[in-house]
């Protein structure tokens, strides 16, 4: 595992820790003069989570090489079946191609 991959995985771990700090706040609205709670809440995320999830710290680092097609992809473009310990990375498009109709 290269230093770049280790750095990205550390940032991913930090992002997951920040995700636990996400608050779910009920959202209310008026319907026929009565205050009604919406069925899904508002999510308030920390600034660090937004920076890691939406910024280039993780998305901009194409350091993972797909074992099938050889393309360099970022963390969010990996399939969930990728094995980080064995350096066996599979991109989403190759995973979808492999699954075919089963997906």
C-alpha positions in Angstrom: 0.0 0.0 0.0 1.5 3.3 -1.1 1.7 6.5 1.1 -0.9 8.2 -1.1 -3.4 5.4 -0.6 -2.7 5.4 3.2 -3.3 9.1 3.3 -6.6 8.9 1.5 -7.8 6.0 3.7 -6.9 8.1 6.8 -9.0 11.0 5.4 -11.8 8.5 4.7 -11.6 7.3 8.3 -11.7 10.9 9.5 -14.7 11.6 7.3 -16.6 8.6 8.8 -15.9 9.9 12.3 -17.2 13.3 11.3 -20.3 11.7 9.8 -21.2 10.4 13.2 -21.5 14.0 14.4 -24.2 14.6 11.8 -27.4 15.9 13.5 -30.9 15.0 12.4 -33.2 17.8 13.1 -37.0 17.4 12.7 -38.5 19.7 10.1 -42.0 21.2 10.7 -44.3 22.9 8.2 -47.9 24.2 8.3 -50.7 22.2 6.8 -54.3 23.4 7.0 -53.3 25.6 9.9 -51.6 22.9 11.9 -47.9 22.3 12.6 -46.9 19.0 11.0 -43.6 17.2 11.2 -42.1 16.2 7.9 -41.5 12.5 7.5 -37.7 13.0 6.8 -35.5 15.3 9.0 -33.0 17.9 8.0 -29.4 16.9 8.2 -26.8 19.3 9.7 -23.2 18.2 8.9 -20.0 19.5 10.3 -17.9 21.8 8.1 -15.0 19.3 8.2 -17.3 16.5 6.9 -18.5 18.8 4.0 -14.9 19.6 3.3 -13.9 16.0 3.1 -17.0 14.6 1.3 -17.5 17.4 -1.2 -14.0 18.7 -1.5 -10.9 17.5 -3.4 -9.1 16.0 -0.4 -10.6 12.5 -1.2 -12.4 13.0 -4.5 -9.4 14.5 -6.3 -6.9 11.8 -5.4 -7.0 9.1 -8.1 -4.6 6.8 -6.5 -6.4 3.4 -6.7 -5.7 1.3 -9.8 -8.5 -1.0 -10.9 -7.2 -4.6 -11.1 -9.3 -5.3 -14.2 -9.2 -2.2 -16.5 -6.2 -0.5 -15.1 -7.9 2.9 -14.7 -6.9 5.2 -11.9 -9.9 6.1 -9.7 -10.7 7.9 -6.5 -12.1 6.4 -3.3 -15.7 7.1 -4.2 -15.4 5.3 -7.6 -14.3 2.0 -6.0 -16.8 -0.8 -5.7 -17.7 -1.8 -2.2 -16.1 -5.2 -2.6 -12.6 -3.7 -3.0 -10.0 -5.3 -0.6 -7.8 -2.5 0.8 -5.5 -4.9 2.7 -4.6 -6.9 -0.5 -4.4 -3.9 -2.8 -7.1 -5.5 -4.8 -9.2 -2.5 -6.1 -12.2 -2.8 -8.5 -13.8 0.3 -10.0 -17.6 0.6 -10.1 -17.8 0.3 -13.9 -15.9 -3.0 -13.9 -18.0 -4.3 -11.0 -21.2 -3.4 -12.9 -19.9 -5.1 -16.0 -19.1 -8.2 -14.1 -22.5 -8.3 -12.4 -24.4 -7.8 -15.6 -28.1 -8.5 -15.3 -27.7 -9.6 -11.6 -27.2 -6.0 -10.6 
